Amino acid sequence: MLSLPQPDVVLTHESDLDGLVAGVLLQRLARTMFAAPVPLQAWNYQGWKNRSMQERAAWVTDFTFESRLDREGWLVVDHHATTTAARHGKLVHDLTRSAAQLVYDLCREQGLETPELTRLVHLTNVGDLWIHTDPDFDLACDYANLVKTYGFWHLHDLIEGKIESLLDHPLLEVMSVKRRVEDPIGFEWSRQNVRELSKTVGLVHTSVGNTNLIVHQLLARQATPYNVLVTLFPKANRTVVASFRSQNGEALPVAAKLQGGGHANAAGTTLPKSVTDVDTAIGYLRQALNGRFDTGASGNAGPGHSGLNTPFAGLKL
């Protein structure tokens, strides 16, 4: 077991199931080790990028390891790509495992293993890493969609912080019905509404259904001529997030070109502040992806499992 500092706070990503499970488990681990309550904070990527790190000690999960987190007394448990080496803080890092799985491994060392947690972490791992060959893939997507649909804190409050309560929760029936009814309708509509941004990148418009699954099906069925598919997500603060998906590692280089990052097949970026709506975003992406201008520092790594400055659950955004 790592020699871990007592944290002043646990910090996690608010936008997906991985962040919820990892954050709650890390908070539980801290309470077990130090017999004292530790507050949990959940951040979206825009807020996280601007957050000042003033705590003496903190535990961070599901956020990319970067130099401002490399501090004495700080622990980061994460699975996003990083080019920063840990010199002062402690880093638990593995690209092939979800943040929840990495945190749960630490919990097991403290005797916090239960069959319910093992099952939930497995489902979180399958959904977050998009392991579509796993027999639990559809169910895992239903679990992941709970956070997308109801939000981090609403769900957290509903289960009173007891993460095991998500197992077989009645709301999963809602997710299952949505998947069976909405997704086929959404797939057919989206298949007919893909627009070219470049020779290799297509923009997917969505109407109803799980965007992640619809884009996955478009790629798996080779229903479009594009290796990379992008979806756009306008946010309440008038920013636009671009989420990229692929099957053979092409998504990450596209996101990196726009100052974003993430996993090989699931990446994302937040477009420049001047891009405030979808129409403007389409024009910007067409110019950027066709080499008509240098994106330079115009974009910020955005939501999703972004490997530079964000977590990108990708279309998990």
Backbone hydrogen bonds, N-H to C=O, Kabsch-Sander energy under -0.5 kcal/mol:
donor,donor_aa,acceptor,acceptor_aa,energy
4,L,2,L,-1.0
8,D,57,A,-2.5
9,V,57,A,-0.5
10,V,39,P,-2.5
11,L,59,W,-3.0
12,T,41,Q,-2.3
14,E,43,W,-2.1
20,L,16,D,-1.7
21,V,17,L,-2.9
22,A,18,D,-2.6
23,G,19,G,-2.2
24,V,20,L,-2.4
25,L,21,V,-2.4
26,L,22,A,-2.3
27,Q,23,G,-2.2
28,R,24,V,-2.2
29,L,25,L,-2.5
30,A,26,L,-2.2
31,R,27,Q,-2.1
32,T,28,R,-2.1
33,M,29,L,-2.5
34,F,30,A,-2.3
35,A,31,R,-1.3
41,Q,10,V,-3.0
43,W,12,T,-2.6
48,W,44,N,-2.4
49,K,45,Y,-2.1
50,N,46,Q,-1.0
51,R,47,G,-0.6
51,R,48,W,-1.0
54,Q,52,S,-1.1
58,A,73,G,-0.9
59,W,9,V,-2.1
60,V,75,L,-3.1
61,T,11,L,-2.3
62,D,77,V,-1.5
69,L,66,E,-2.0
70,D,66,E,-0.5
70,D,67,S,-1.1
71,R,69,L,-1.9
74,W,71,R,-1.9
75,L,58,A,-2.4
76,V,90,K,-2.4
77,V,60,V,-3.0
78,D,76,V,-0.6
78,D,92,V,-2.5
87,R,85,A,-0.6
90,K,74,W,-2.8
92,V,76,V,-2.9
93,H,91,L,-0.6
94,D,78,D,-1.2
97,R,94,D,-1.2
102,L,98,S,-2.0
103,V,99,A,-2.6
104,Y,100,A,-2.5
105,D,101,Q,-1.8
106,L,102,L,-1.2
107,C,103,V,-2.2
108,R,104,Y,-2.6
109,E,105,D,-1.2
110,Q,106,L,-0.5
110,Q,107,C,-1.3
111,G,108,R,-1.9
112,L,107,C,-2.5
118,T,114,T,-2.5
119,R,115,P,-2.1
120,L,116,E,-2.4
121,V,117,L,-3.0
122,H,118,T,-1.9
123,L,119,R,-2.2
124,T,120,L,-2.4
125,N,121,V,-2.7
126,V,122,H,-2.4
127,G,123,L,-2.3
128,D,124,T,-2.8
129,L,125,N,-2.2
131,I,126,V,-2.3
132,H,130,W,-1.7
134,D,131,I,-1.8
137,F,134,D,-2.1
140,A,136,D,-3.0
141,C,137,F,-2.2
142,D,138,D,-1.6
143,Y,139,L,-2.1
144,A,140,A,-2.5
145,N,141,C,-2.2
146,L,142,D,-0.8
146,L,143,Y,-1.1
147,V,143,Y,-0.7
147,V,144,A,-0.7
148,K,144,A,-1.2
149,T,145,N,-2.4
150,Y,146,L,-2.8
151,G,147,V,-1.9
155,L,151,G,-2.0
156,H,152,F,-2.6
157,D,153,W,-2.7
158,L,154,H,-2.0
159,I,155,L,-1.9
160,E,157,D,-0.9
161,G,156,H,-2.5
162,K,159,I,-2.1
163,I,161,G,-1.3
165,S,162,K,-2.3
166,L,163,I,-1.7
167,L,164,E,-1.7
169,H,166,L,-1.9
172,L,169,H,-2.2
173,E,170,P,-1.5
174,V,170,P,-0.6
175,M,171,L,-1.6
176,S,172,L,-2.4
177,V,173,E,-2.3
178,K,174,V,-2.4
179,R,175,M,-2.3
180,R,176,S,-2.3
181,V,177,V,-2.8
182,E,178,K,-1.9
183,D,178,K,-1.3
185,I,181,V,-0.8
186,G,182,E,-3.3
187,F,183,D,-2.9
188,E,184,P,-1.9
189,W,185,I,-2.0
190,S,186,G,-2.8
191,R,187,F,-2.8
192,Q,188,E,-1.0
193,N,190,S,-1.9
195,R,203,L,-2.5
197,L,198,S,-0.5
197,L,201,V,-2.6
198,S,201,V,-1.9
202,G,228,V,-2.5
203,L,195,R,-3.7
204,V,202,G,-0.5
204,V,230,V,-2.9
205,H,193,N,-1.8
205,H,203,L,-0.6
207,S,208,V,-0.6
211,T,209,G,-0.8
214,I,210,N,-2.6
215,V,211,T,-2.6
216,H,212,N,-2.4
217,Q,213,L,-2.5
218,L,214,I,-2.2
219,L,215,V,-2.2
220,A,216,H,-3.0
221,R,217,Q,-2.5
222,Q,219,L,-1.1
223,A,218,L,-2.4
224,T,218,L,-0.5
227,N,200,T,-0.7
228,V,200,T,-2.3
229,L,245,R,-2.4
230,V,202,G,-2.6
231,T,243,S,-2.1
233,F,241,V,-2.7
235,K,239,T,-3.3
238,R,235,K,-1.7
241,V,233,F,-2.2
242,A,269,T,-3.0
243,S,231,T,-2.8
244,F,267,A,-3.2
245,R,229,L,-2.3
246,S,265,N,-1.5
251,A,264,A,-0.7
252,L,264,A,-1.8
254,V,250,E,-1.2
255,A,251,A,-2.3
256,A,252,L,-2.8
257,K,253,P,-1.7
258,L,254,V,-0.7
258,L,255,A,-1.0
259,Q,256,A,-1.9
260,G,255,A,-2.8
261,G,268,G,-1.9
263,H,266,A,-2.8
267,A,244,F,-2.1
268,G,261,G,-2.4
269,T,242,A,-2.1
270,T,300,N,-3.7
271,L,240,V,-2.7
271,L,269,T,-0.5
275,V,272,P,-2.1
276,T,274,S,-0.9
281,A,277,D,-2.0
282,I,278,V,-2.5
283,G,279,D,-1.8
284,Y,280,T,-2.5
285,L,281,A,-2.8
286,R,282,I,-2.2
287,Q,283,G,-1.9
288,A,284,Y,-2.8
289,L,285,L,-3.0
290,N,286,R,-1.0
291,G,288,A,-1.2
292,R,287,Q,-2.8
293,F,287,Q,-0.5
295,T,293,F,-0.6
298,S,295,T,-3.6
300,N,270,T,-2.4
302,G,268,G,-0.6
304,G,311,P,-1.7
305,H,311,P,-0.7
305,H,312,F,-2.8
306,S,304,G,-2.4
312,F,310,T,-0.5
313,A,311,P,-0.7
316,K,313,A,-2.2
317,L,314,G,-2.9
